């Protein structure tokens, strides 16, 4: 649990630094978007290539990842249903809300959780692969279509395939699949750039909080609360139930349920900020789930850890 506390302290510390920078005028207003754009187009692709090129793609078919992936789809579907019944949003807002409900922070929080609670960082590697290789292209294709592309989803998906995040992820996966070795003279600068991705996104997130109040009165509040509730409570519960249905072992159930309780990934906010869609909604969902996920994970560890 100490490792998880360290992970949360790291994330909240960088968010706090961004807030302080904005509070004292170091960064003002939409200047923060420079950080998002550099992270989106340069640093995040470098990070994902670095992670995926050394991964084992075979683990993506493990029972844990199959349950976790199915749960993410069900959680997103529940949000879409709730949105249609109670608080209708546009395509971009609904997509980002559904993504906030099921897209977990598998990297900068998932890794410390996997290492210090689950005992092995390899538990989250399949989820990184699934989210980056399967979910991200679909999300980006939909967001691209909201930019006025009138030629259909196929063209939007083609444009998303040109996205540097998708290209870098595909290249990293190909390197892993064919067992290639990237020379250190190339890999080292890529890894160094990738290391800047998460801090830049977190700094921008902190900057965006200055002058804003979480859950301020407005049309986004129902969407934020529903997405946060699905992410923190419903998604782990569905995962636990599916583990029982599919006959997973006690340890596999613990692993899958813990992973499902991870907060919404900061990457979702990066997508929202880059495409200028539903930024406040996603920002508040990331904020709430990041703070509230720690007690949820602690309860899961207490109930299910063997």
Secondary structure, 3 states (H helix, E strand, C coil): CHHHHHHHHHHHHHHHHHHHHHHCCCCCHHHHHHHHHHHHHHHHHHHHHHHHHCCCHHHHHCHHHHHHHHHHHHHHHHHHHHHHHHCCCCHHHHHHHHHHHHCECCCCCHHHHHHHHHCCCHHHHHHHHHHHHHHHHHHHHHHHHCCCCCCCHHHHHHHHHCCHHHHHHHHHHHHHHCCCCCCHHHHHHHHHHHHHHHHHHHHHHHHHHCCCCCCCCCCCHHHHHHHHHHHHHHHHHHHHHHHHHCCCCHHHHHHHHHHHCCCECHHHHHHHHHHCCCHHHHHHHHHHHHHHHHHHHHHHHHHHCC
